[in-house]
Amino acid sequence: MLKTYFKLAYRNIIKDKAYSIINITGLAIGLASSILILLWVQNELSYDRFHKNAGQIYRIACDLGDSKTVGTPAGMPAGLKGEMSVIKNTVRIKPANTTLLEAGNKKFEEENLFYADESFMDVFSFPLVKGDRATALKQVDGALLTQAMAKKYFGNEDPIGKIIRKDNKENVTVTGVLADIPANSDLQFDFILPMASLARTNDDLKNSVWNNFNFYDYLLLDKSFDPSTANLSGLEKQVNQIFHKHDDGMKATFHLQPLTKIHLAPMQLGDEPGHGNAQYVNIFFIIAILILIVACINFMNLATARSARRAKEIGLRKVAGAVRGQLIIQFLSESVFISFLALLLAFGIVILFLPVFNDLANRKLSINVSDAKLWLSLAGIALLTGLISGSYPALFLSGFNPVKVLKGNIKSMGGNLLFRNALVVIQFMVSIILLVGTVVIYNQLKFIKERNPGFEKANLLYVPMTGDMWNKQQALKSELKRNPLTSDFALITDLPTNLGGWTVSVEWDGKDPHSQLSIPVMAVNEDFTHTFRMTLAAGRSFSRAFKTDSNDYMINEKMARIMGLNANTAIGKPLTLWGNKGTIVGVVKDFNFKPVQQAIEPLVMPFNKLGGYTVVRTQPGKTNATIQVLSTISRELNPAHPFKFDFLDQDLSNLYKGEQQMGNIFNLFAILGIFISCLGLYGLSAFMAEQRTKEIGVRKVLGASVLNLVYLLSSGITRLILIAIVIAIPLSWYAVNTWLAGFAYHINVSWLVFFTASVAALGIAWLTVSYESVKAAIVNPIKSLRTE
């Protein structure tokens, strides 16, 4: 019997090709969109789950007053393990600064280099393709590198035992080669050096300190540990008690982060680039479901629009003895058949557009066609889609009264009008929400791009001060001043786009002895405010005319307010940083040194004695010439290191890469969702025109114009769209304001956004309906009124 049903389904598809193409295409686009989104969602949820002990690994994070950090003390892991039997192993990781590596005639500056304890290979499951896992990090001068780096430095040669020169000072020996790190790993690195090699010079490691937060500390818990909320809370309480035994003056509260939840957890100080966003995962998961629902509604409306053409077939089958259950199975099998055809087309669309989607999302998503689980999942989605989308047409068509149908009384077979109208309202409610979301996301991204961060971000080029550059700073300054292309420059320790340095060791008169604020620090020189075009709220910048400035400080307005002062009263007040007493000589206007998701924080700016970056303001149209000058200076003063530069405005743009990608993806699927909605509306308008054919003929005979008839046919749809608008506006208002709440600085959503989206939805609906309405209105009334 099922074979007969599928034959009938095939014949009906062939019989009405235009209907079938529209129906299958709409469903295929909906399925393809949902599959792409679900691939992205699955990827975001899969981070770090490939580790064998993923469920037992936790990272220690810390709340320090009003700041949250993933930096923790060097002495903490061993101290905890010694007192807590549930901890089976620990590992510390320390990201290195930019490191110069040289092998043969190949020399590169590497940024993705970590120091790690030898237990790293026991706690984590990164595959080692060459070398001995048990001893890979035991050799003090050893090094692990990834396959990509092995090829980069040694080509096709076996890298084991090969020597790499580090920072022109010491040699390291390759002891192992790791498989390239998966994209869905929170830890991304190219090289790992033993922590023992860093311990030779690092005081935190030498003294196992508990009061400097400079390491990533991970714990491997016993398999028997039950990670319930209560148990984890108890474990965290123990951790805090042990910490305060070692340092009772520091107000720090520690938390244990499950490894598999780090990627989507809220961003904290010290988190590596590429961090995810749980809110975006939820948004896109909801969009995937909505698009699939819209596609199913589209299928229902198109099937209903075609009902009059199937009415007599159903009447004859009922007269011939078919029961309603058989007809329901027939129509459900047809919808499932169409759904599987749509799935095949959707799969082709996904394969074709996956590279484009990967570019939009900045991911490396792929489909393994040999994965049986994947095909079962897709088949399940197609089956469910077919059953849901075919349920209403099956129940509706199978309910036809054969006597009325065979008498030609098809109009009375209109089905549940309220249900059909509800489907249209849901479709356009979704469309309006997507339209509002598209406009708000675009405007917020535009606001971010155009917002003044508090300094002139254009034409700022920076060069890292690596190797001997800082030791030759006088020569560097002389060379930069000598050339008008580079004379506008400043020396700073951190970039305003990546300010990672902070401290709790800041004191001032009147400070609450019980308060503990973590305050960012950025050391600058005399030219900082001029080069960045900063505005001073009070006082002055550092100056070469004042020899004592090397011990003084500048602060921002927020820091002055934290101190209970304003910009003017802060000038001349004493301030102590890391035990170094000085005086506040200048207060700069607040500027953003973190993404706009975060409010401006207090900032202390001591005089730069540490190095960092040379920032040059280039002259318009002379950027390339400036780069050539800087390259020449670098070769002369720092010949061992390759010349490297970048632009500050590009770094600022990169801070919002995730939001930009989210906007691109959202816009794409908003357009697809609206397109599918239009197909559904086209189906309903075709249904209405078909049901009212004779009425239209009578009205034309009585003198109705084409405009009158188009108005007649579109007025019902207009009422439905207006209902959708009334429901969608409060829902979209709540959705966009929830998203914007994640930004400390954001646009205000005006009523015009909702009005524009509503008018656009109404316009799209009218355009969609007008084709069938005009087509029905211009038909010769003789044809409309002819009886069979």
N, C-alpha and C positions, 0 to 999 in steps of 0.2 A: 504493500500500500504506500509506504514512504517513497518507494521508487516512482510510483505514479504521481505522487505529490510533487516530487522534484522535477519530473517531466513537465507537469503543468506549469510549475514555476519557471522553468526554462522557456517554455512556449510563450508565456505571458511577457517575459522579458524581451524576447525576440519580436513579439507582436507589436509592442509599443516602445520603440527604440528611444524616442526622445525622453519619455517619462523615465525609462530605465537608466539612461545616461545621467539624468539629473539626480535621480534617487541614489544611485550607486556612487556617483561622484561626491555628493554631499556627505554621505555616510563615510566614504573613504577619507575625505579631508578631515572630518571629525575624528576618526580613528587614528589617522596619521599624526594629527596635532596632539592628541592625548598620549600616543606612544612616545613621541619626542619629549614631551614634558615629563612623562613618567620615567623615561631614561635618565633625564637630568636629575629628577628628584631622587631616584634610586642611587645615582652616583653620589649625590650630596650625603645621603644616609649611609653610604658604604665606607666612609672614611675610617681607615685604621682597623677595619674588621678582618683584614687578611692576616693579622698577627695570630699566631697559635694561642697565645695567652691573652688575647685582646680583652676578654671579660674580667681579667684579674689585674690589669695594669691601671694605675691611677697616677695622675700628675698632681703635685702639691701646688695649690694656688693660695694667694694671701690677700687679705683686706688690711690695708694700712690707712686707717682714718677714712678719708674720702676717696682713696685710690685703691684700685684692684690690680694686682700684678701677678704674673706667673714666675717672676724671679724669686728664688728662695736661697737660703744660706748653704754654703758648701759643707758645713759640719752636720747638717740636719739629718740626711738620710742614714748615715752610719749610727748616729745617736738614737734615732727612732728604731732602727733594726735591733739595736742592742737591748731595747726595753720592751719591744712589742713582738711577741712570737708569731703573730699573724702575718708579719712582713717576712717574706721568704727571700726577697732580693731587692736591691736598689740600684739605680743608675743616675749619675749626674751628667748633664750635657751643658756645654758652654760654647755658644757661637763665637767664632774667632772674628777679628777684624779682617778687612781685606788683606789677603796674603799673596805675596809674590812667589810663584812656583816655577821652577825651571828644570827641564829634562832635555839634555842634548842642546840643540839649537832652538828649542821651543820654550817660550817664556810667556806666562799669562798671570794676570791678577785674578785670583779666585775669591768669590764672596760667599759661596755656600760651603763653608768648611766648619766642622764641629770638632771640639774635644769631647771625648766620652770615656767613662770608666770601662774597664775591660769586661764588666758584666753586661755591657750593652748588647752583646751578641747572644747572651742567655735570656735577657728580658724581652728583646724584640726579635721578630722573625724575618728580618730582611734577608733574602737568599744570598748566600756567599757562593759564587760560581767558581772561584779559585782561592786556594789557601785553606788553612785549618781554622775552623770556627772556634775551637777551644783556646787557641793561642794567638789569634789574629791581632788582638789589642794588648797583648802582654809585653811586647817588645817596646821599650821606651822610645826608640827612634823609628818605630814602625808607622805605617800608614795604610788605611783602607781607601780605595777609590772605586767609583762606579765603572761599569763597562764603557759608558760614553767617554769618561775621562781617560780610561786606559787607552782607548783608541785615539783620543785627542793628543795624548802625550807620547804614546809608543807605537801607534799604528797597529799592525797585525802581530807585533812581537809579543811574547809572553812577558807581562809586566812584573811577575813575581820576582823579588830580589833586586829589581831595578832601583836606581838612586834618583831621588828628586831633591833639588836644591831649594831650600825654603828661606825666603827673605834675604838671600845672599849671605846667610850666616851659618846655617847648619844643613846637614843632609838627613833626609828620612828615607827609609827603605820600604818599598811596597811589600806588604805581608799578606794582602788579600784583595780580591776584586768582588765587589757586590753587584748583583743585578741592578739595572737602572731602577731608581726609586719609583714606585707606582705613583701615578698622578693623584690617587685618592689616599695619599699619606699626608698627615699633618706635618710631619718632619720631612723637609726637603733638603737634601745635601748632596754634594759631589765628593767630599773627602771627609774621613774621620781620622783624627790623630788621638793617640792615647792620652788620657787625663794625666798620667804620670809625667809626661813631657812638659805639660803646663805647670805641674806642681813644683817644678824646679825653680820657677820664678814668681809664682802667684802666692801672695801672702794669705789669701783666704783659704787656700788648700793646705798650705804649710801649717797653719794654726787651727784648721777646722773651725772657722769662725761661725757664729750664729747670728751676727747682727749686720751682715752685708748680703743684700739680696741680688746675687749676680749669676745664679745657676738655674737650670731647669732640673728639678728633682722628680724622679719617677719611682713609684713603689710597685713591686709585684707581690700581691697578696696570696695567701694560701688558698688552694682550690676549695677547701672546705668552708671558706668565708661566704656567708650569705649577704649579698650586697643590698639588703633592704634599707629603707630610709632610716629606720631606728638604729640599725647596726652601723651604718656609715656615720650617723650623727655621734654615736658613742666612740667610734674610732677617731673622728675629728676632735672630740673632746680630749681624748688621750694625747693626740698630737699637740694640741695647744698647751696642755699641762706640762708636757715634756719640754716644749720650747721655753715656757716661762720659767722653768727651773734653770735654764741656761742663760736667759736674758729676761729678767723681770721688769726692765725699764721700758722695753719696746711694746707699744700697743699694737699687736698684730694678731689677727685671727686667721687660722689656716683652714682650707677646705680641700677635699679630695675630689678631683675631677676624673670621671671615668674616661679612659683613653678614647673610646668610641664616640664620646659626646663633646670632645674638645672642639672639633671643627665648627659645630653649629652653636656653641655656647657664646654668650656675649663677649665681645672683644675686650681684652685686658692689656695692660702695659706689658710689653715683652712678647706678645703673640706674634708669630711669624706672618709675613704677607700671604695673601690667598685665603684668609679666614672666611668661613661661610657665614650665612645669615639664616637662622631658623625661620624668621618671618617670611623671607622670600620663598623658602621651601613650602611653607603652608599656603602662601598666595598661589603659587604655580600648581600645587596639587589641587586646590579648589578650582582653578581655571581649567585644568584637565577634565575634571568631573563635569563642570558647567558646559564645556564644549561638547563632551560626549552626550550630555542631556539634550543640548540644542540640536545635535545631529539626529538623535532619536526622535525628537519632536518634529523635526523636518521630515523624517521618514513617515511618521504618522499622518502628518498633514497631506503629504503627497499621495499616500495610499488612500486617504479619505477622499481627496479630490478626484480620484479615479473610480470611486465607488459606483457611480451611475453606470459606468461602462461594464462593470462586473455584476450588476444587479440581476440581469436576466439569467446569467450563468448560474448564480446562486439559487434563484427561484426554480430553475429547471432541476438542479441537483437536489433540492429539497423535495420537489414533487416526485422525483425518481427514488426517493427513500433515504437520502442522506440526512443524518441527524446533526444537530448543532456541534456536538463534540468533534465529529469528523471534519466539519468545515473549519472549526477553530484550529485543529491540528494542521489542516491543509494550509491555512493562511500563515500560521506560525512557521511551518516548514519553508514556505516561500520567503518569509522575512529572514529566517536564519540562512537560507541559501543566498539571498541578496547580501546579507551581512558578511558571509564568508567570501563572496566575490569582492565586496568592498574591502575586506581585510587584505586580500591579495594585492589589490590596487594600492591600499594604504602602505603595505610593506614595501612596495616598489617606490612609493613617494618618500618613505623614510630613508631607504637606502640612497636614493637620488639626492635628497636634501640634507642628509646628516652632516656632510662636510660644511655646508653653509651654516647649519645650526651650531656646529662646533665653533665656527668662527665667531658667531654672535655671542655664544655663551662662554667662549674661551675655555673650552673643555676638550677632552679627548674621548668622547663617547664612542662606543662601537657596538655592533651587534654580532654575536657569535651564532651563525646560522646552524651550527651543529649542536647547539644547546637545546636539549629536549625540553628542559624546564621553560625556556623562552617560548617555544612553540605551544606548549600546553597553556601557558599564561595568555598568549595571544588568542588561541582557540577559545579559551574561557571568556575573554573579553568579547570576541565576536559572537559567541553563543548568547552571552548575557545581553549584548546590544541587540541582537536579532530578536530575542524573546521580549525584551522591554519595548523596542520600537514596533514590533509586530502585534503586541498584546491588544492595543486599542482597535486597530483595523480588524483584527481577527474577531474580537467580540462584537464590533460594530457591524461588519459585513455579514457575519454568521447569524445575526439577529434579524435580518430582513424577513418580512412577512411575504411568503411566496405568492399569495393571492394578489396583494397590492402591487407587488413587483411586476407580475405577469399582466396586470391590468394597465401597466404603464404609470402607476402612481409613485414615481421615484422621489418626488419632492418630499413626500412624507417620511422617506427613509433617511432623513438628515442626521440621525444619530443624536448624540448628546451635544447640543449646541454649546452649553455652558462649559463642558470639558474641552471642546475644541478651542473655544475662545480663551480659556485659561492657558492652553498651550502657547498661543500667540502672545499673551501677556507675559508669560515666563520668558519666552524667547527674547522679546524686546526689552524686558526688564534687565536681563543679562547683558544685552547689547548696550543699553544706556549706561550701565555700571562700567562696562569695558571702555566705552567712549569717554566717560568722566575720568576714569583711571588713566587713560592715554594722555588726555590733556593735562592732568595734574602732574603726572610723572615728567612729561615734556617741560612744563613750566618750572618744576623744581630743579631739574637738571640744568635748565637754562639759567636759573637763579644762582645755582652753585658755580656755574662756569663764569658768569658775569660779576659775581659778588666780589667786592673789594675786600681782600683778606686783612687789610690794614697796612699793606705795603704795595708798591708797584711790582707786580710779579712778572711782567713782560721784560724780555731782554736781560734776564739774570742767568748767567752761565756760571757753573761751578766746577772746580777741579779738586779732587781729593789730595790732601797733602800727605802723600805716602813717602816711604823711604827716607832720604836725606833732606827732603824739602823743608821740614820745620827747622832743622838744625842750620839751614842756610836761609833763614827767613829774612835777614837783612838784605842779602843779595837778591832774594825774591822780590822784596818790596821795592828795591832800587830799580830792578828790571821792569817791574809793572808800572812804576811811576814815570819811567823814562819814555814810555810809548803812550801817546794820547789814546790809542785804542784800548789800553788796559789800565789806564790811570785811575779809573773809578772802580775801586775794589775794596773788599772787606775780608777779614779773617775771622771765621766763626768755628766753634767746636761741633755744632750740630746744625742740620738744615731745619728750617722752620716747618718743613713738610714731614720730618721724621725725627721729632724731638723725643729721644728715649731716656735721656739723663734726668734723674730726679733724686731728691733727698728729703729726709725728715730732719736733717741737722741744720736748721735755720732758726736763729734766735733774734729777738728784738725786744725793746723795752715795752713792758706791759703785756707780753705774750702770756696767755693762760698756761701755767705750768702743766696742766692736765691735758692740754690739746696736743694732737700729733697730726700735723698736716704733711702730706707728701707733696713737695713743691718742685716743679720742673726747673732745670738749670740749663742755661745756654750762655757760654762765654763768648764775648764779642770784643772787637777792638775799636779804635777811635773812629773808624770810617763806617761803622755798621749802619747808623741811622741815615747817613747821607746816601750810601750805596743802595739801601733798601727803600729810600724815600719815606722813612718813618716820620711820624709827627710826634714831637715832644709835647707832653701835657704840662710839664713843668721842669725847671732845672736845665741841665745841659747834657750833652753826650760826653763820653770820655774824650780827653784832649791831650795832645802831646805837650801842651803848655803846663800841664799839672803832673808833676812827677809822681805824686801820691795816688794818682788814679789807678795804678796797677793793683792797689789794695782796696779800691772802692767798688761801689755797685750801682747798677741801674736796675730798675724794676718796671713792671707794667702797672696800669691803673688798678687792675684786679688785686695785685699784691698789696698796693697801698690800702685798698679797702679792707683786705684781710687783716692788716695791721691796725685798723681802726682810724686810718688817716685819709686825707684826700691827696691829690697830686701835689698841691702846693705845700701842705704841711709835712709831707714825707721828706722833702729836700732837707738834707743836713742831719737827718736822723741816723743813729747808729744801727748797723745790721751785722750779724755774725753768721758766716757760712762755713761749715766744716771747721769751726773753731777759729776762723780767720776774721778778725774784727775789721770793719770798714765803715764807710759813710755812704749814704744814698746821695748820688750827685744828679741823677736824672730820672724822670718818670716818662716812659713812652706811652702813647695811646695804645689801648688794647688792640692786639692783632691776633689772627688765627694762626696758631702753630700746630693745630690738630684738625682733623676733618670736621666739617660743620655739623656732624652728628653730635659732637661734643661741645659743651659750652667752653668759652675761654677760661683758662685756669690762671692762677697766679704764676708769675715768672720772675726769677732772679737772674740777672745778667752780670756776672763778674767779668773782670778784664781777662782776655784770652791769653793764657800762658801754656796751653796744652796742644795747640795745633788744630787739625780738623779739615776745614775746607777754605779754599780761596774762591770768593764769589766776585765775579766781574760783571759790571753793567755794560753791556755792549751798546754801541751806537747804532741806530736804525740803519739797516742796509749794509752794515759792515761786520756782521756776525762771522762770516767765513774768514775774513781777514784777521779778526780778533783770535779765532781758533788757531790760525797759522802762527800768530805771535806767541800764544800760550804754549803751543807745541814746541816751538824753538826754545823757549825758556825752560820747559820741562826737560828737553834733551840735554841742555847745558848743565842744569842744576841737579837733575835726578835721572842720570842716564840708565841706571839699572832697572828702572820701572817704566813700563809702557805708559804713554800719555793717555789719559782718560778724562772725559768731560761729559757734562749733561746740563739740561736746562731745568730751572726751578718750576716754570709753568707746566712743563710736561709731568714733573713729579706731582704737582697739585692735581692735574687731570687724572693721574694714575690712582690717586687716593679714592676717586669715585668711579673707578673702572667697574666695580661690582654693580653700582647703581646704574651706570650707563648700559651695561649688559642686560640688567634686569629690565630697563626701559625698552631696549631693542626687542627682547623676547616678548615682553608684554604687548608691545605694539603689533608685532607679527600675529600673535594669536588673537588679539582683539579684532584685527581685520578679518581673520579666518572665521571667528565666531560670528561676526556680523554678516559675513557672506553666507554662512550656513543658515542663519536666521532669515535672510532674504529668500533663500530657496524655499524654506518652510512657508513663508508668507506668500510666495508665488503659488505654492500648492493650494493654500487656502483661497486665494483669489480665483484660481482656476476652478476650484470646487464651487465657490459662490456663483461664478459666472455660469457654470454648467447647470446648477440647480435653478437658476432664474432665467434660463434661455427664453422660455415662452413669455414670461412677464416682460422681459426686455422687448420682445417682438410686439406685444400689445402696446406698450408705452410708445414705441416708435410709430406705430400706426396712428396712435392718438396725438402724435405731434411732438413727442419728447426729443430734445436735441441730444447730440453726442455728449455735450458737456453735462447736461442733466443726468444722463445715464451713468457717466463716469463718477459724478458726485454720489449718485445713488449707491453704486457698488463700493465706493471707497469710504463712505461715511461710517459704516460699521467698523472697518479696520481702524479708522481714525479714533473712534471711541476707545477701542482696545489699546491703541498706542498711548492715549492719554491716561488710561488706567495704569499702564506699565510705567509711565513717567511718574505718576503720583507715588507708586510703590518704590521705584528705583531711586528717586532723589534722596530720601532719608538713608537708604541702605548705602548708596555710593558716598554720601556725606560722611557717614560713620567709617566706611572703609578707607577713604583717602586721608581722613584726619588721623586715623589710627596709624597709617603708614608715615604720615608727616611728623607724628609725635616722636619718631625715632631720630629726628634732626633737631639739634638745639636751635638752628637758624633755618627757617623755612618760609615759603610763601604763605599768604593767607588766601584761602579758596573763596572766591567771590561767587555770588549768585549767578554771574554771567557764565561761569563754567557749566553749571547745571542747565541753564537756559540754552546755551549753545549745543550741548549734547542732546537735549530734548528735541530741539529744532532739527538737528542733524538726523536723529532717529526717525522723526516724523517725515522728513524729506526723503530718506532712504525708503521708508515704507510706502510713501506715495509713488515714488518712481517704480518700485517693485510691483505694486498693484496696478499701476496705470496701464501696463502692457496688456494684461488680460482684460481689464475694464474697457479700454479703447477697442480692443479686438472684438469683444462681445457687443459693444455699442454700435459698431459699423457694419455688423452682419445684416444682410438683407432680411427684413422681417418676414418675408414669404417663407424663407428657409426655417426661421425660428418657429413659425406657427404651423408648419406642415406636420400633419399627423401621419403616423406610420400605418 
